[in-house]
Amino acid sequence: MAEWLIEAGIGETRAALVEAGRIVEARIEREGEGPRVGAVLGARLVEPGRVLLDAPGEPIATVAAPGLALGARLTVEITRMALRERGRDKPARARLAEADAALAGGPDLAARIAASGVPVTDLRMGDADRLEAAGWSDLIDHVRTGHWPFAGGALWVDATPAMLLIDIDGEGDPLALAKAGAAAAVHVVRCCDVGGSIGIDFPSLPGRAERQAIDALIDTLLPQPFERTAVNGFGFLQIVRRRERPSLIEQVRFDPVATDAALLLRQAERAVGTGALQLTARPAVVGHIAAHPGWVAELGRRIGRPVELVGDAQMKGAGHAQ
């Protein structure tokens, strides 16, 4: 039976939909990512089509507001969160809210999952690490490296400003490889909540019937809604899905410091021993944690030990807690 596992970490909430002991969908929601989809906020028009939101840091959002003078106050609803891409960031997207709309923060990750109707288990740090048992660390490694092995081959996944590109690599019968690669690619798209344009490069298939078989397989495996092209003669297929939030791939790969900080804090919550707990990581990660003193205080409260931060320029990855 499918079950959502939710872990309220420090600075980051993690969730995984687990079926038969395997993560089929994974989500993270980080503190400071900006207003969520569905949030209703006050705003000020600062240039045509752009507003400053009444939110921490006064983030920018784009909105169609014809006829309003610069400086005008308005109420908007967030329809797409701010996105981080390679080499650039995209501001949030909003629309004018209904005249009687009340200000609200928008549903958080836990609320959205609760509304799915799937059973939910809230994980506690003192219990067995069910996220890890389902493959959480391996999943983050696959996302970080862009390498997703499957039986008979592997996917190489790269997030470009234009689209997410998935290349299917392997040997053997082209149709068998294409089918296995299609299933693996759909898993990545669903697991990482990828939206927008997605391009999949399949091995060259000899005939139209084989290409149509891959089209049908994508339709069977990938939940609606989405649109797609057919696999063309060069083995390329494009999928377009609604994009409301950053995907797990964008969150992990385009903010590696925040990713490692969250991993280190998660490790720290499970550290055993007495006395001061020392978190050692490269300076950027230590600096990110130190910039959020509430995180350090919360960690100390949860583990019942004082916490020390140590920067080490030679340290790789997330660092260690001991």
Short mmCIF file of the C-alpha atoms (twelve columns), coordinates in Angstrom:
data_MODEL
# 
_entry.id   MODEL 
# 
loop_
_atom_site.group_PDB 
_atom_site.id 
_atom_site.type_symbol 
_atom_site.label_atom_id 
_atom_site.label_alt_id 
_atom_site.label_comp_id 
_atom_site.label_asym_id 
_atom_site.label_seq_id 
_atom_site.Cartn_x 
_atom_site.Cartn_y 
_atom_site.Cartn_z 
_atom_site.pdbx_PDB_model_num 
ATOM 1   C CA . MET A 1   0.000   0.000  0.000   1 
ATOM 2   C CA . ALA A 2   1.256   3.476  -0.858  1 
ATOM 3   C CA . GLU A 3   2.091   5.746  2.067   1 
ATOM 4   C CA . TRP A 4   3.471   9.255  2.409   1 
ATOM 5   C CA . LEU A 5   6.287   9.649  4.930   1 
ATOM 6   C CA . ILE A 6   6.809   13.208 6.177   1 
ATOM 7   C CA . GLU A 7   9.795   14.396 8.184   1 
ATOM 8   C CA . ALA A 8   9.768   17.899 9.664   1 
ATOM 9   C CA . GLY A 9   13.493  18.596 9.574   1 
ATOM 10  C CA . ILE A 10  15.310  21.742 10.601  1 
ATOM 11  C CA . GLY A 11  14.980  24.312 7.825   1 
ATOM 12  C CA . GLU A 12  13.500  21.711 5.497   1 
ATOM 13  C CA . THR A 13  10.463  19.439 5.401   1 
ATOM 14  C CA . ARG A 14  11.001  16.185 3.517   1 
ATOM 15  C CA . ALA A 15  8.338   13.850 2.158   1 
ATOM 16  C CA . ALA A 16  8.374   10.608 0.213   1 
ATOM 17  C CA . LEU A 17  5.583   8.542  -1.295  1 
ATOM 18  C CA . VAL A 18  6.679   4.954  -0.710  1 
ATOM 19  C CA . GLU A 19  5.294   1.922  -2.515  1 
ATOM 20  C CA . ALA A 20  6.636   -1.584 -1.875  1 
ATOM 21  C CA . GLY A 21  9.562   -0.082 0.042   1 
ATOM 22  C CA . ARG A 22  10.589  2.223  -2.843  1 
ATOM 23  C CA . ILE A 23  10.327  6.000  -3.162  1 
ATOM 24  C CA . VAL A 24  8.107   6.847  -6.125  1 
ATOM 25  C CA . GLU A 25  7.658   10.555 -5.343  1 
ATOM 26  C CA . ALA A 26  9.894   12.826 -3.285  1 
ATOM 27  C CA . ARG A 27  9.377   16.411 -2.188  1 
ATOM 28  C CA . ILE A 28  11.242  18.944 -0.087  1 
ATOM 29  C CA . GLU A 29  10.083  22.328 1.102   1 
ATOM 30  C CA . ARG A 30  12.739  24.674 2.401   1 
ATOM 31  C CA . GLU A 31  12.471  27.624 4.690   1 
ATOM 32  C CA . GLY A 32  12.930  30.829 2.735   1 
ATOM 33  C CA . GLU A 33  11.922  29.517 -0.699  1 
ATOM 34  C CA . GLY A 34  9.427   32.334 -1.020  1 
ATOM 35  C CA . PRO A 35  5.639   32.542 -1.166  1 
ATOM 36  C CA . ARG A 36  3.898   29.263 -1.960  1 
ATOM 37  C CA . VAL A 37  1.372   28.615 -4.715  1 
ATOM 38  C CA . GLY A 38  -2.036  29.800 -3.539  1 
ATOM 39  C CA . ALA A 39  -0.642  32.480 -1.222  1 
ATOM 40  C CA . VAL A 40  -2.643  35.726 -1.277  1 
ATOM 41  C CA . LEU A 41  -0.460  38.731 -0.553  1 
ATOM 42  C CA . GLY A 42  -0.434  42.464 -0.661  1 
ATOM 43  C CA . ALA A 43  1.876   43.955 -3.281  1 
ATOM 44  C CA . ARG A 44  3.090   47.201 -4.804  1 
ATOM 45  C CA . LEU A 45  3.451   47.773 -8.530  1 
ATOM 46  C CA . VAL A 46  7.040   48.899 -9.155  1 
ATOM 47  C CA . GLU A 47  7.186   48.613 -12.952 1 
ATOM 48  C CA . PRO A 48  4.806   47.409 -15.631 1 
ATOM 49  C CA . GLY A 49  4.052   43.765 -14.980 1 
ATOM 50  C CA . ARG A 50  6.191   43.489 -11.824 1 
ATOM 51  C CA . VAL A 51  5.301   43.898 -8.156  1 
ATOM 52  C CA . LEU A 52  7.097   43.761 -4.829  1 
ATOM 53  C CA . LEU A 53  5.337   41.306 -2.552  1 
ATOM 54  C CA . ASP A 54  4.562   41.923 1.106   1 
ATOM 55  C CA . ALA A 55  6.750   38.990 2.170   1 
ATOM 56  C CA . PRO A 56  10.187  38.629 3.803   1 
ATOM 57  C CA . GLY A 57  12.791  40.184 1.530   1 
ATOM 58  C CA . GLU A 58  10.127  41.831 -0.657  1 
ATOM 59  C CA . PRO A 59  10.462  39.304 -3.481  1 
ATOM 60  C CA . ILE A 60  9.405   40.224 -7.007  1 
ATOM 61  C CA . ALA A 61  6.527   38.625 -8.864  1 
ATOM 62  C CA . THR A 62  5.225   39.125 -12.358 1 
ATOM 63  C CA . VAL A 63  1.563   39.978 -12.800 1 
ATOM 64  C CA . ALA A 64  -0.722  41.310 -15.518 1 
ATOM 65  C CA . ALA A 65  -2.159  44.526 -14.069 1 
ATOM 66  C CA . PRO A 66  -3.140  46.777 -16.993 1 
ATOM 67  C CA . GLY A 67  -4.246  50.296 -16.239 1 
ATOM 68  C CA . LEU A 68  -2.676  50.555 -12.792 1 
ATOM 69  C CA . ALA A 69  -0.221  53.330 -12.021 1 
ATOM 70  C CA . LEU A 70  3.245   52.608 -10.686 1 
ATOM 71  C CA . GLY A 71  3.208   52.544 -6.910  1 
ATOM 72  C CA . ALA A 72  -0.356  51.260 -6.782  1 
ATOM 73  C CA . ARG A 73  -1.254  48.807 -4.041  1 
ATOM 74  C CA . LEU A 74  -2.933  45.551 -5.046  1 
ATOM 75  C CA . THR A 75  -3.657  42.054 -3.794  1 
ATOM 76  C CA . VAL A 76  -2.297  39.120 -5.759  1 
ATOM 77  C CA . GLU A 77  -2.418  35.329 -5.668  1 
ATOM 78  C CA . ILE A 78  0.731   33.315 -6.377  1 
ATOM 79  C CA . THR A 79  0.239   30.903 -9.293  1 
ATOM 80  C CA . ARG A 80  3.870   29.772 -9.648  1 
ATOM 81  C CA . MET A 81  6.676   29.942 -7.137  1 
ATOM 82  C CA . ALA A 82  10.016  31.568 -7.853  1 
ATOM 83  C CA . LEU A 83  12.311  29.205 -9.768  1 
ATOM 84  C CA . ARG A 84  16.063  28.820 -9.856  1 
ATOM 85  C CA . GLU A 85  17.661  27.833 -13.149 1 
ATOM 86  C CA . ARG A 86  21.204  27.498 -14.398 1 
ATOM 87  C CA . GLY A 87  22.567  31.000 -14.752 1 
ATOM 88  C CA . ARG A 88  19.346  32.800 -13.871 1 
ATOM 89  C CA . ASP A 89  16.406  32.942 -11.494 1 
ATOM 90  C CA . LYS A 90  12.762  33.402 -12.424 1 
ATOM 91  C CA . PRO A 91  10.534  35.472 -10.152 1 
ATOM 92  C CA . ALA A 92  7.254   34.142 -8.882  1 
ATOM 93  C CA . ARG A 93  4.212   34.506 -11.108 1 
ATOM 94  C CA . ALA A 94  0.960   35.955 -9.767  1 
ATOM 95  C CA . ARG A 95  -2.494  37.077 -10.804 1 
ATOM 96  C CA . LEU A 96  -4.824  39.686 -9.386  1 
ATOM 97  C CA . ALA A 97  -6.740  38.191 -6.471  1 
ATOM 98  C CA . GLU A 98  -10.487 38.300 -6.105  1 
ATOM 99  C CA . ALA A 99  -11.726 41.510 -4.550  1 
ATOM 100 C CA . ASP A 100 -12.775 39.805 -1.305  1 
ATOM 101 C CA . ALA A 101 -9.800  37.425 -1.040  1 
ATOM 102 C CA . ALA A 102 -8.310  37.166 2.446   1 
ATOM 103 C CA . LEU A 103 -4.550  37.274 2.882   1 
ATOM 104 C CA . ALA A 104 -3.165  33.746 3.302   1 
ATOM 105 C CA . GLY A 105 0.106   31.879 3.117   1 
ATOM 106 C CA . GLY A 106 -0.891  29.130 0.712   1 
ATOM 107 C CA . PRO A 107 -0.894  25.407 1.609   1 
ATOM 108 C CA . ASP A 108 2.443   24.015 2.750   1 
ATOM 109 C CA . LEU A 109 3.863   20.636 1.752   1 
ATOM 110 C CA . ALA A 110 2.218   18.784 4.641   1 
ATOM 111 C CA . ALA A 111 -1.188  20.284 3.827   1 
ATOM 112 C CA . ARG A 112 -0.918  19.406 0.132   1 
ATOM 113 C CA . ILE A 113 0.002   15.824 0.943   1 
ATOM 114 C CA . ALA A 114 -2.789  15.509 3.514   1 
ATOM 115 C CA . ALA A 115 -5.243  16.617 0.817   1 
ATOM 116 C CA . SER A 116 -4.101  13.809 -1.504  1 
ATOM 117 C CA . GLY A 117 -6.118  11.211 0.377   1 
ATOM 118 C CA . VAL A 118 -3.125  8.848  0.623   1 
ATOM 119 C CA . PRO A 119 -2.243  7.614  4.142   1 
ATOM 120 C CA . VAL A 120 0.364   9.807  5.834   1 
ATOM 121 C CA . THR A 121 2.870   8.968  8.568   1 
ATOM 122 C CA . ASP A 122 4.690   11.762 10.401  1 
ATOM 123 C CA . LEU A 123 8.197   10.540 11.192  1 
ATOM 124 C CA . ARG A 124 9.900   11.216 14.505  1 
ATOM 125 C CA . MET A 125 13.646  11.469 14.834  1 
ATOM 126 C CA . GLY A 126 13.852  8.873  17.609  1 
ATOM 127 C CA . ASP A 127 12.205  6.208  15.456  1 
ATOM 128 C CA . ALA A 128 13.777  4.002  12.791  1 
ATOM 129 C CA . ASP A 129 14.874  6.004  9.764   1 
ATOM 130 C CA . ARG A 130 12.213  4.905  7.310   1 
ATOM 131 C CA . LEU A 131 13.170  7.554  4.748   1 
ATOM 132 C CA . GLU A 132 16.703  6.224  4.601   1 
ATOM 133 C CA . ALA A 133 15.460  2.633  4.467   1 
ATOM 134 C CA . ALA A 134 13.434  3.570  1.378   1 
ATOM 135 C CA . GLY A 135 16.513  5.076  -0.305  1 
ATOM 136 C CA . TRP A 136 16.513  8.803  0.522   1 
ATOM 137 C CA . SER A 137 20.305  9.319  0.430   1 
ATOM 138 C CA . ASP A 138 20.654  7.321  -2.787  1 
ATOM 139 C CA . LEU A 139 17.895  9.399  -4.349  1 
ATOM 140 C CA . ILE A 140 19.623  12.672 -3.451  1 
ATOM 141 C CA . ASP A 141 22.884  11.298 -4.890  1 
ATOM 142 C CA . HIS A 142 21.147  10.406 -8.171  1 
ATOM 143 C CA . VAL A 143 19.627  13.882 -8.358  1 
ATOM 144 C CA . ARG A 144 22.954  15.544 -7.582  1 
ATOM 145 C CA . THR A 145 24.982  13.575 -10.145 1 
ATOM 146 C CA . GLY A 146 22.290  13.295 -12.801 1 
ATOM 147 C CA . HIS A 147 23.072  9.565  -13.154 1 
ATOM 148 C CA . TRP A 148 20.149  7.149  -12.703 1 
ATOM 149 C CA . PRO A 149 21.057  3.482  -13.360 1 
ATOM 150 C CA . PHE A 150 18.398  0.967  -14.357 1 
ATOM 151 C CA . ALA A 151 18.539  -2.682 -15.439 1 
ATOM 152 C CA . GLY A 152 20.355  -2.713 -18.778 1 
ATOM 153 C CA . GLY A 153 21.372  0.936  -18.876 1 
ATOM 154 C CA . ALA A 154 21.314  4.347  -17.250 1 
ATOM 155 C CA . LEU A 155 19.808  7.794  -17.590 1 
ATOM 156 C CA . TRP A 156 21.829  10.982 -17.744 1 
ATOM 157 C CA . VAL A 157 19.686  13.886 -16.577 1 
ATOM 158 C CA . ASP A 158 20.549  17.546 -17.089 1 
ATOM 159 C CA . ALA A 159 18.423  20.570 -16.196 1 
ATOM 160 C CA . THR A 160 18.946  23.300 -18.818 1 
ATOM 161 C CA . PRO A 161 17.165  26.683 -18.990 1 
ATOM 162 C CA . ALA A 162 15.122  25.409 -21.946 1 
ATOM 163 C CA . MET A 163 14.086  22.004 -20.639 1 
ATOM 164 C CA . LEU A 164 15.051  18.992 -18.573 1 
ATOM 165 C CA . LEU A 165 16.981  16.651 -20.850 1 
ATOM 166 C CA . ILE A 166 17.060  12.897 -20.254 1 
ATOM 167 C CA . ASP A 167 19.459  10.770 -22.293 1 
ATOM 168 C CA . ILE A 168 18.979  6.984  -22.295 1 
ATOM 169 C CA . ASP A 169 22.296  5.153  -22.434 1 
ATOM 170 C CA . GLY A 170 22.874  1.410  -22.729 1 
ATOM 171 C CA . GLU A 171 23.565  -1.568 -24.947 1 
ATOM 172 C CA . GLY A 172 21.536  -4.404 -26.429 1 
ATOM 173 C CA . ASP A 173 18.222  -4.533 -28.250 1 
ATOM 174 C CA . PRO A 174 17.144  -0.921 -28.984 1 
ATOM 175 C CA . LEU A 175 13.428  -1.496 -28.317 1 
ATOM 176 C CA . ALA A 176 14.051  -3.275 -25.017 1 
ATOM 177 C CA . LEU A 177 16.440  -0.497 -23.984 1 
ATOM 178 C CA . ALA A 178 13.932  2.174  -25.030 1 
ATOM 179 C CA . LYS A 179 11.147  0.541  -22.997 1 
ATOM 180 C CA . ALA A 180 13.315  0.193  -19.894 1 
ATOM 181 C CA . GLY A 181 14.583  3.737  -20.368 1 
ATOM 182 C CA . ALA A 182 11.053  5.083  -20.781 1 
ATOM 183 C CA . ALA A 183 10.017  3.537  -17.468 1 
ATOM 184 C CA . ALA A 184 13.115  4.936  -15.763 1 
ATOM 185 C CA . ALA A 185 12.567  8.399  -17.275 1 
ATOM 186 C CA . VAL A 186 8.938   8.490  -16.160 1 
ATOM 187 C CA . HIS A 187 10.087  7.512  -12.664 1 
ATOM 188 C CA . VAL A 188 12.493  10.480 -12.578 1 
ATOM 189 C CA . VAL A 189 9.838   12.909 -13.832 1 
ATOM 190 C CA . ARG A 190 7.264   11.715 -11.316 1 
ATOM 191 C CA . CYS A 191 9.663   11.220 -8.415  1 
ATOM 192 C CA . CYS A 192 11.215  14.668 -8.749  1 
ATOM 193 C CA . ASP A 193 7.979   16.501 -9.640  1 
ATOM 194 C CA . VAL A 194 9.463   17.838 -12.862 1 
ATOM 195 C CA . GLY A 195 7.332   20.386 -14.688 1 
ATOM 196 C CA . GLY A 196 7.745   22.462 -17.814 1 
ATOM 197 C CA . SER A 197 9.417   21.035 -20.914 1 
ATOM 198 C CA . ILE A 198 11.089  17.629 -20.728 1 
ATOM 199 C CA . GLY A 199 13.056  16.086 -23.590 1 
ATOM 200 C CA . ILE A 200 13.842  12.355 -23.700 1 
ATOM 201 C CA . ASP A 201 16.456  11.065 -26.140 1 
ATOM 202 C CA . PHE A 202 15.729  7.393  -26.907 1 
ATOM 203 C CA . PRO A 203 17.964  4.971  -28.795 1 
ATOM 204 C CA . SER A 204 17.202  5.001  -32.510 1 
ATOM 205 C CA . LEU A 205 14.294  2.697  -33.281 1 
ATOM 206 C CA . PRO A 206 13.967  1.059  -36.694 1 
ATOM 207 C CA . GLY A 207 10.283  1.528  -37.414 1 
ATOM 208 C CA . ARG A 208 7.121   3.447  -36.742 1 
ATOM 209 C CA . ALA A 209 5.530   0.576  -34.791 1 
ATOM 210 C CA . GLU A 210 8.401   0.525  -32.309 1 
ATOM 211 C CA . ARG A 211 8.205   4.288  -31.809 1 
ATOM 212 C CA . GLN A 212 4.435   4.092  -31.289 1 
ATOM 213 C CA . ALA A 213 4.989   1.393  -28.673 1 
ATOM 214 C CA . ILE A 214 7.132   3.856  -26.703 1 
ATOM 215 C CA . ASP A 215 4.488   6.580  -27.093 1 
ATOM 216 C CA . ALA A 216 1.868   4.222  -25.654 1 
ATOM 217 C CA . LEU A 217 4.143   3.209  -22.792 1 
ATOM 218 C CA . ILE A 218 4.693   6.849  -21.777 1 
ATOM 219 C CA . ASP A 219 0.921   7.388  -21.807 1 
ATOM 220 C CA . THR A 220 0.443   4.349  -19.587 1 
ATOM 221 C CA . LEU A 221 3.145   5.149  -17.037 1 
ATOM 222 C CA . LEU A 222 3.021   8.941  -16.636 1 
ATOM 223 C CA . PRO A 223 0.019   10.313 -14.723 1 
ATOM 224 C CA . GLN A 224 -2.016  13.015 -16.417 1 
ATOM 225 C CA . PRO A 225 -2.108  15.914 -17.023 1 
ATOM 226 C CA . PHE A 226 0.652   16.315 -19.624 1 
ATOM 227 C CA . GLU A 227 1.106   16.826 -23.330 1 
ATOM 228 C CA . ARG A 228 3.693   15.131 -25.512 1 
ATOM 229 C CA . THR A 229 4.956   14.755 -29.021 1 
ATOM 230 C CA . ALA A 230 5.436   11.379 -30.674 1 
ATOM 231 C CA . VAL A 231 8.913   9.829  -30.708 1 
ATOM 232 C CA . ASN A 232 10.393  11.161 -33.934 1 
ATOM 233 C CA . GLY A 233 12.715  9.431  -36.341 1 
ATOM 234 C CA . PHE A 234 15.728  10.647 -34.372 1 
ATOM 235 C CA . GLY A 235 14.447  9.082  -31.155 1 
ATOM 236 C CA . PHE A 236 13.424  12.327 -29.452 1 
ATOM 237 C CA . LEU A 237 10.185  12.871 -27.507 1 
ATOM 238 C CA . GLN A 238 9.085   16.031 -25.714 1 
ATOM 239 C CA . ILE A 239 6.721   16.196 -22.742 1 
ATOM 240 C CA . VAL A 240 5.172   19.334 -21.266 1 
ATOM 241 C CA . ARG A 241 3.789   19.326 -17.713 1 
ATOM 242 C CA . ARG A 242 2.388   22.057 -15.525 1 
ATOM 243 C CA . ARG A 243 5.113   23.825 -13.586 1 
ATOM 244 C CA . GLU A 244 4.061   25.458 -10.331 1 
ATOM 245 C CA . ARG A 245 7.029   24.817 -8.044  1 
ATOM 246 C CA . PRO A 246 10.733  24.053 -8.325  1 
ATOM 247 C CA . SER A 247 11.425  20.395 -8.972  1 
ATOM 248 C CA . LEU A 248 13.551  18.332 -6.617  1 
ATOM 249 C CA . ILE A 249 16.271  18.417 -9.287  1 
ATOM 250 C CA . GLU A 250 16.298  22.217 -9.320  1 
ATOM 251 C CA . GLN A 251 16.263  22.454 -5.527  1 
ATOM 252 C CA . VAL A 252 19.158  20.032 -5.055  1 
ATOM 253 C CA . ARG A 253 21.386  20.885 -8.005  1 
ATOM 254 C CA . PHE A 254 20.992  24.644 -8.148  1 
ATOM 255 C CA . ASP A 255 21.311  25.216 -4.399  1 
ATOM 256 C CA . PRO A 256 24.050  22.777 -3.344  1 
ATOM 257 C CA . VAL A 257 24.906  24.704 -0.186  1 
ATOM 258 C CA . ALA A 258 21.351  24.524 1.129   1 
ATOM 259 C CA . THR A 259 21.221  20.862 0.121   1 
ATOM 260 C CA . ASP A 260 24.354  19.986 2.065   1 
ATOM 261 C CA . ALA A 261 23.261  22.071 5.045   1 
ATOM 262 C CA . ALA A 262 19.976  20.161 5.221   1 
ATOM 263 C CA . LEU A 263 21.769  16.825 4.924   1 
ATOM 264 C CA . LEU A 264 24.205  17.793 7.687   1 
ATOM 265 C CA . LEU A 265 21.427  18.919 10.016  1 
ATOM 266 C CA . ARG A 266 19.548  15.695 9.325   1 
ATOM 267 C CA . GLN A 267 22.687  13.720 10.181  1 
ATOM 268 C CA . ALA A 268 23.182  15.804 13.320  1 
ATOM 269 C CA . GLU A 269 19.701  15.022 14.633  1 
ATOM 270 C CA . ARG A 270 20.601  11.329 14.616  1 
ATOM 271 C CA . ALA A 271 24.082  11.637 16.107  1 
ATOM 272 C CA . VAL A 272 24.676  9.653  19.286  1 
ATOM 273 C CA . GLY A 273 26.866  10.577 22.219  1 
ATOM 274 C CA . THR A 274 27.144  13.178 24.933  1 
ATOM 275 C CA . GLY A 275 28.744  16.569 25.233  1 
ATOM 276 C CA . ALA A 276 28.959  19.196 22.522  1 
ATOM 277 C CA . LEU A 277 27.983  18.066 19.022  1 
ATOM 278 C CA . GLN A 278 30.419  19.394 16.433  1 
ATOM 279 C CA . LEU A 279 29.205  20.030 12.887  1 
ATOM 280 C CA . THR A 280 32.140  20.193 10.501  1 
ATOM 281 C CA . ALA A 281 31.657  21.203 6.867   1 
ATOM 282 C CA . ARG A 282 33.098  23.422 4.196   1 
ATOM 283 C CA . PRO A 283 32.833  27.140 5.069   1 
ATOM 284 C CA . ALA A 284 29.902  27.847 2.735   1 
ATOM 285 C CA . VAL A 285 27.763  25.198 4.431   1 
ATOM 286 C CA . VAL A 286 28.778  26.301 7.935   1 
ATOM 287 C CA . GLY A 287 28.067  29.899 6.979   1 
ATOM 288 C CA . HIS A 288 24.624  28.990 5.674   1 
ATOM 289 C CA . ILE A 289 23.716  27.250 8.924   1 
ATOM 290 C CA . ALA A 290 25.230  30.027 11.058  1 
ATOM 291 C CA . ALA A 291 23.123  32.579 9.159   1 
ATOM 292 C CA . HIS A 292 20.065  30.847 10.628  1 
ATOM 293 C CA . PRO A 293 20.705  30.872 14.399  1 
ATOM 294 C CA . GLY A 294 17.228  29.503 14.981  1 
ATOM 295 C CA . TRP A 295 18.289  26.269 13.265  1 
ATOM 296 C CA . VAL A 296 21.223  25.814 15.643  1 
ATOM 297 C CA . ALA A 297 19.024  26.539 18.642  1 
ATOM 298 C CA . GLU A 298 16.387  24.075 17.424  1 
ATOM 299 C CA . LEU A 299 19.009  21.393 16.840  1 
ATOM 300 C CA . GLY A 300 20.307  21.859 20.382  1 
ATOM 301 C CA . ARG A 301 16.782  21.627 21.750  1 
ATOM 302 C CA . ARG A 302 16.016  18.438 19.820  1 
ATOM 303 C CA . ILE A 303 19.196  16.566 20.770  1 
ATOM 304 C CA . GLY A 304 19.671  18.030 24.249  1 
ATOM 305 C CA . ARG A 305 23.320  18.933 23.583  1 
ATOM 306 C CA . PRO A 306 25.242  22.133 22.801  1 
ATOM 307 C CA . VAL A 307 26.156  22.574 19.127  1 
ATOM 308 C CA . GLU A 308 29.416  23.845 17.646  1 
ATOM 309 C CA . LEU A 309 30.020  24.793 14.002  1 
ATOM 310 C CA . VAL A 310 33.467  24.232 12.484  1 
ATOM 311 C CA . GLY A 311 34.488  25.264 8.984   1 
ATOM 312 C CA . ASP A 312 36.975  23.090 7.119   1 
ATOM 313 C CA . ALA A 313 37.982  24.142 3.609   1 
ATOM 314 C CA . GLN A 314 39.174  20.591 2.856   1 
ATOM 315 C CA . MET A 315 35.814  19.034 3.693   1 
ATOM 316 C CA . LYS A 316 33.733  17.673 0.824   1 
ATOM 317 C CA . GLY A 317 30.008  17.148 0.519   1 
ATOM 318 C CA . ALA A 318 27.709  17.661 3.476   1 
ATOM 319 C CA . GLY A 319 30.413  17.252 6.127   1 
ATOM 320 C CA . HIS A 320 29.891  15.303 9.334   1 
ATOM 321 C CA . ALA A 321 28.413  15.587 12.805  1 
ATOM 322 C CA . GLN A 322 30.166  14.018 15.789  1 
# 
